[in-house]
Amino acid sequence: MDTGTHIVMGVALAGLSTLDPVVSNDPVLFHAIFAGTILGSHAPDFDTVLKLRNNATYIRHHRGVTHSVPAVIFWGVLIASIIHLFVPQINFFHLWLWTALAVVIHVFVDIFNAYGTQAYRPFTNRWIAHGFINTFDPYIFTLHLAGIVAWIIGANPGYTWLIVYAVIVLYYLKRYMDKKEIVRTIRTYFPNTIEVATSPTVKQNYWRIAITTSTHFYVGTVENGHIEIIDEFEKIPLPDWPIINIAKQDKNISAFLSFSPVYRWEVSEFNDYTEVRFIDLRYRSKSYYPFVAVVKINQDLEIISSYTGWIFSEHKLQNKLYVGDSPI
């Protein structure tokens, strides 16, 4: 989820904690838990700082180890321990319990969007992305805002948030059924379907889809249950070519391949260099595929420029690949 939604979820958990008799009878403990749930609900995304280093590091590690099973345990203990240093008289177990729950919920809700997480590490490095809740879901965010307003004007926080989360659970079930119906319909039209990657949008009844069959990739949209195929690409495995093997050694290409399960590739030859491009098919937006990895290799088979990340125009991409006194 987005940062704003994670934060309001932390507020919600603080409200729910008032149902705990130990918390409701200790205002100091409640305020400590409020801080703990806010920090805990955002802690796994502290790895966003990796973007300051470079995109390859960020893509390879964001929502990776910081969302893993050991990290979930670590974040709860760390945050609760730090807060407890400032208020040692409060009940540590209940502080840790609610803080850890905030961390768990953060990781849990992240597995339902299209980006996903490596939440099952160290047991598997597979990305878990169920793809039926948008990274920013206006309905979920609005429900949280409504709960906060109700709390401010005097509603019982514990019961308020129980109601809000009961509605959100039903909403998740509804979205799960929506995706299940989309996948069922696609498999009817494409019996050789291997995988369907769904990317919900902020519009409730509008989805992006990337279909992998045994022979092709299909990219399209689903609007009000109507499936429209926009692009079709032949599914061609990466060949064992020297230029491809060199490209795969580049940190940007390697990071992209470690993350993207649905992509196509292309090789373009120019006068002084060869360009190898990998294009993620899950995020098509306004006739453009914004998540890419590109490497340029000269005639001596040396990598001279590369990039991976989100880019929304060819001009900007070429600027990122700028080398020397002029674009190559």
C-alpha positions as CSV (number, residue, x, y, z in Angstrom):
1,M,0.0,0.0,0.0
2,D,1.0,3.6,-0.2
3,T,2.6,5.5,2.7
4,G,-0.6,7.4,3.6
5,T,-2.7,4.2,3.9
6,H,-0.1,2.5,6.0
7,I,-0.1,5.5,8.4
8,V,-3.8,5.6,8.8
9,M,-3.8,1.8,9.4
10,G,-1.4,2.5,12.3
11,V,-3.9,5.0,13.7
12,A,-6.6,2.4,13.4
13,L,-4.6,-0.2,15.3
14,A,-4.0,2.3,18.0
15,G,-7.8,2.7,18.3
16,L,-8.3,-1.0,18.3
17,S,-5.8,-1.4,21.1
18,T,-8.3,0.3,23.4
19,L,-10.3,-2.9,23.4
20,D,-7.3,-4.4,25.3
21,P,-8.1,-3.8,29.1
22,V,-4.5,-3.3,29.9
23,V,-4.2,-0.5,27.4
24,S,-7.5,1.1,28.2
25,N,-6.5,1.4,31.8
26,D,-3.1,2.9,31.2
27,P,-3.1,6.2,29.2
28,V,0.7,6.2,29.1
29,L,0.8,2.8,27.6
30,F,-1.9,3.8,25.0
31,H,0.2,6.8,23.9
32,A,3.3,4.5,23.6
33,I,1.2,2.1,21.5
34,F,0.0,4.9,19.3
35,A,3.6,5.8,18.5
36,G,4.5,2.1,18.1
37,T,1.7,1.3,15.7
38,I,2.4,4.4,13.6
39,L,6.1,3.5,13.3
40,G,5.4,-0.2,13.0
41,S,2.9,0.4,10.2
42,H,5.6,2.1,8.2
43,A,8.8,0.4,9.3
44,P,9.1,-2.3,6.5
45,D,9.2,0.6,4.0
46,F,12.2,2.2,5.6
47,D,14.1,0.5,2.7
48,T,12.8,3.2,0.5
49,V,16.1,5.0,1.4
50,L,17.8,2.5,-0.9
51,K,16.5,4.6,-3.8
52,L,19.1,7.2,-2.8
53,R,21.7,4.8,-3.9
54,N,20.4,3.7,-7.3
55,N,17.3,2.2,-8.9
56,A,18.9,-1.3,-9.3
57,T,19.5,-1.6,-5.5
58,Y,16.0,-0.3,-4.7
59,I,14.2,-2.6,-7.1
60,R,16.2,-5.7,-6.0
61,H,15.6,-5.1,-2.3
62,H,12.4,-3.0,-1.8
63,R,9.8,-5.1,-0.2
64,G,12.3,-7.8,0.0
65,V,14.3,-8.6,3.2
66,T,12.5,-5.8,5.1
67,H,9.2,-7.6,4.5
68,S,10.5,-11.1,5.3
69,V,9.5,-13.2,8.2
70,P,12.7,-12.4,10.3
71,A,12.3,-8.7,9.5
72,V,8.7,-8.7,10.7
73,I,9.8,-10.1,14.1
74,F,12.8,-7.7,14.2
75,W,10.8,-4.6,13.5
76,G,8.3,-5.2,16.3
77,V,11.0,-5.9,18.9
78,L,13.2,-3.0,17.8
79,I,10.5,-0.4,17.8
80,A,8.9,-1.6,21.1
81,S,12.3,-1.7,22.8
82,I,13.2,1.8,21.7
83,I,9.9,3.2,22.9
84,H,10.2,1.3,26.2
85,L,13.5,3.0,26.9
86,F,11.6,6.3,27.2
87,V,8.7,4.9,29.3
88,P,10.1,1.9,31.1
89,Q,7.2,1.7,33.5
90,I,4.7,0.5,30.9
91,N,3.8,-3.1,30.0
92,F,6.4,-4.1,27.4
93,F,4.5,-7.2,26.2
94,H,1.4,-5.2,25.2
95,L,3.5,-2.5,23.7
96,W,5.3,-5.1,21.6
97,L,2.1,-7.0,20.8
98,W,0.3,-4.0,19.1
99,T,3.5,-2.7,17.5
100,A,4.3,-6.1,16.0
101,L,0.7,-6.4,14.8
102,A,1.1,-3.1,12.9
103,V,4.2,-4.6,11.2
104,V,2.4,-7.8,10.3
105,I,-0.6,-6.0,8.8
106,H,1.7,-3.8,6.8
107,V,3.4,-6.8,5.1
108,F,0.1,-8.7,4.9
109,V,-1.8,-6.0,2.9
110,D,1.2,-5.5,0.6
111,I,0.9,-9.0,-0.8
112,F,-2.5,-8.1,-2.4
113,N,-1.4,-5.4,-4.8
114,A,0.4,-5.9,-8.2
115,Y,3.9,-5.0,-6.9
116,G,3.8,-7.6,-4.1
117,T,6.5,-8.6,-1.6
118,Q,8.9,-11.3,-0.8
119,A,7.0,-11.9,2.4
120,Y,7.9,-15.7,2.6
121,R,11.7,-15.1,2.8
122,P,13.8,-17.0,3.9
123,F,11.7,-20.0,2.9
124,T,11.4,-18.7,-0.7
125,N,12.5,-15.6,-2.6
126,R,9.3,-15.8,-4.8
127,W,7.4,-12.5,-5.2
128,I,3.9,-12.7,-3.8
129,A,1.6,-10.4,-5.7
130,H,-2.1,-11.3,-5.7
131,G,-3.0,-8.2,-7.6
132,F,-6.6,-7.4,-6.5
133,I,-6.0,-4.3,-4.4
134,N,-4.5,-1.1,-5.8
135,T,-1.4,0.3,-4.2
136,F,-3.6,3.3,-3.3
137,D,-7.2,2.2,-2.8
138,P,-9.5,5.2,-2.4
139,Y,-12.2,3.1,-0.7
140,I,-9.8,1.7,2.0
141,F,-8.3,5.1,2.6
142,T,-11.6,6.8,2.8
143,L,-12.9,4.2,5.3
144,H,-9.9,4.9,7.5
145,L,-10.5,8.7,7.3
146,A,-14.1,8.2,8.3
147,G,-13.0,6.1,11.3
148,I,-10.5,8.8,12.3
149,V,-13.2,11.5,12.1
150,A,-15.7,9.4,14.1
151,W,-13.0,8.9,16.7
152,I,-12.3,12.6,16.9
153,I,-15.9,13.5,17.4
154,G,-16.3,11.1,20.3
155,A,-17.1,7.6,18.9
156,N,-15.7,4.6,20.8
157,P,-12.4,3.9,19.0
158,G,-12.4,0.2,19.6
159,Y,-15.8,-0.5,18.3
160,T,-15.5,2.1,15.5
161,W,-12.4,0.3,14.1
162,L,-14.0,-3.1,14.5
163,I,-16.8,-1.9,12.3
164,V,-14.4,-0.3,9.8
165,Y,-12.3,-3.4,9.5
166,A,-15.3,-5.7,9.2
167,V,-16.3,-3.6,6.1
168,I,-12.7,-3.8,4.8
169,V,-12.6,-7.5,5.2
170,L,-15.8,-7.8,3.1
171,Y,-14.3,-5.4,0.6
172,Y,-11.2,-7.6,0.2
173,L,-13.4,-10.7,-0.3
174,K,-15.3,-8.8,-3.0
175,R,-12.2,-7.8,-4.8
176,Y,-10.9,-11.3,-4.6
177,M,-14.0,-12.6,-6.2
178,D,-13.7,-9.9,-8.9
179,K,-10.3,-11.1,-9.8
180,K,-11.3,-14.7,-9.7
181,E,-14.1,-14.0,-12.2
182,I,-11.7,-12.2,-14.5
183,V,-9.2,-15.0,-14.4
184,R,-12.0,-17.6,-15.0
185,T,-13.2,-15.7,-18.1
186,I,-9.7,-15.3,-19.5
187,R,-9.0,-19.0,-19.1
188,T,-12.2,-19.6,-21.1
189,Y,-10.9,-17.6,-24.0
190,F,-7.3,-18.7,-23.6
191,P,-7.3,-22.4,-22.5
192,N,-3.5,-22.5,-22.6
193,T,-3.1,-19.7,-20.1
194,I,-0.3,-20.2,-17.7
195,E,-0.6,-17.1,-15.6
196,V,-2.7,-13.9,-15.4
197,A,-1.2,-10.9,-13.8
198,T,-3.8,-8.4,-12.7
199,S,-3.2,-4.8,-11.8
200,P,-6.3,-3.0,-10.3
201,T,-6.5,0.7,-10.7
202,V,-8.1,3.5,-8.6
203,K,-11.2,2.9,-10.7
204,Q,-13.2,0.1,-9.1
205,N,-14.2,-1.7,-12.3
206,Y,-11.1,-1.0,-14.4
207,W,-8.2,-3.5,-14.3
208,R,-5.0,-3.9,-16.3
209,I,-4.1,-7.5,-17.2
210,A,-1.1,-9.3,-18.6
211,I,-1.7,-12.9,-19.8
212,T,1.0,-15.5,-20.2
213,T,0.1,-18.5,-22.3
214,S,2.3,-21.3,-23.6
215,T,3.0,-19.3,-26.8
216,H,2.2,-15.6,-26.3
217,F,1.8,-12.7,-24.0
218,Y,-1.4,-10.7,-24.2
219,V,-1.8,-7.3,-22.6
220,G,-5.2,-5.7,-22.1
221,T,-7.8,-4.2,-19.8
222,V,-11.0,-5.3,-18.1
223,E,-13.7,-2.7,-17.7
224,N,-17.0,-3.6,-16.1
225,G,-16.3,-7.2,-16.9
226,H,-15.5,-6.6,-20.5
227,I,-12.0,-7.9,-21.5
228,E,-10.1,-6.0,-24.3
229,I,-6.8,-7.3,-25.6
230,I,-4.6,-4.4,-26.7
231,D,-1.2,-5.9,-27.4
232,E,-0.1,-9.4,-28.4
233,F,3.6,-10.6,-28.3
234,E,5.1,-13.9,-29.2
235,K,6.6,-15.6,-26.2
236,I,10.3,-16.0,-27.0
237,P,12.7,-17.4,-24.4
238,L,15.9,-15.5,-23.8
239,P,18.5,-16.9,-26.3
240,D,22.0,-18.0,-25.3
241,W,23.7,-15.1,-27.2
242,P,26.9,-13.4,-26.1
243,I,25.1,-10.0,-26.2
244,I,22.3,-11.3,-24.0
245,N,24.7,-12.9,-21.5
246,I,26.6,-9.7,-21.1
247,A,23.4,-7.7,-20.7
248,K,22.3,-10.1,-17.9
249,Q,25.5,-9.3,-16.0
250,D,24.6,-5.6,-15.7
251,K,23.2,-4.7,-12.3
252,N,20.2,-2.9,-13.7
253,I,19.2,-5.8,-16.0
254,S,19.9,-8.3,-13.2
255,A,17.7,-6.3,-10.8
256,F,14.8,-6.1,-13.3
257,L,15.0,-9.9,-14.0
258,S,14.9,-10.7,-10.3
259,F,11.7,-8.8,-10.0
260,S,9.7,-9.0,-13.2
261,P,7.9,-12.3,-14.0
262,V,6.1,-11.1,-17.1
263,Y,8.3,-9.3,-19.7
264,R,9.4,-9.3,-23.3
265,W,12.8,-8.5,-24.6
266,E,14.2,-6.9,-27.8
267,V,17.7,-6.3,-29.3
268,S,18.3,-3.3,-31.5
269,E,21.6,-2.7,-33.4
270,F,22.9,0.8,-34.1
271,N,26.1,2.0,-35.7
272,D,28.2,2.1,-32.5
273,Y,26.3,0.0,-30.1
274,T,23.7,-2.6,-29.5
275,E,20.7,-2.0,-27.2
276,V,19.1,-4.7,-25.2
277,R,15.8,-3.8,-23.7
278,F,13.5,-5.6,-21.2
279,I,9.9,-4.5,-20.9
280,D,7.6,-5.4,-18.0
281,L,4.1,-6.1,-19.5
282,R,2.1,-5.7,-16.3
283,Y,1.9,-1.9,-16.0
284,R,0.9,-0.6,-19.4
285,S,-0.4,3.0,-19.0
286,K,-1.5,5.4,-21.8
287,S,-0.1,3.2,-24.6
288,Y,3.3,3.0,-22.8
289,Y,5.1,0.4,-20.8
290,P,6.8,2.4,-18.1
291,F,8.8,-0.2,-16.2
292,V,11.9,-1.2,-18.2
293,A,15.5,-2.2,-18.1
294,V,17.9,-1.1,-20.9
295,V,21.6,-1.7,-21.5
296,K,23.8,-0.4,-24.3
297,I,26.8,-2.4,-25.3
298,N,29.5,-1.2,-27.6
299,Q,31.3,-3.2,-30.4
300,D,33.9,-4.4,-28.0
301,L,31.1,-6.0,-26.0
302,E,31.5,-3.5,-23.1
303,I,28.6,-2.1,-21.2
304,I,28.6,1.6,-21.7
305,S,25.2,2.6,-20.3
306,S,22.2,1.1,-18.6
307,Y,19.1,2.0,-16.7
308,T,16.1,0.4,-14.9
309,G,13.1,1.9,-13.4
310,W,9.8,3.7,-14.2
311,I,10.0,6.0,-17.2
312,F,7.1,7.5,-19.1
313,S,8.7,8.7,-22.4
314,E,11.4,7.5,-24.8
315,H,13.0,10.9,-24.6
316,K,13.5,10.7,-20.8
317,L,14.7,7.2,-21.1
318,Q,17.4,8.2,-23.6
319,N,18.4,11.1,-21.3
320,K,18.9,8.5,-18.5
321,L,21.2,6.6,-20.9
322,Y,23.2,9.6,-21.9
323,V,26.9,9.0,-22.4
324,G,29.7,11.5,-23.2
325,D,29.1,14.7,-25.0
326,S,26.0,13.5,-26.9
327,P,23.4,10.8,-26.6
328,I,24.8,7.5,-28.0
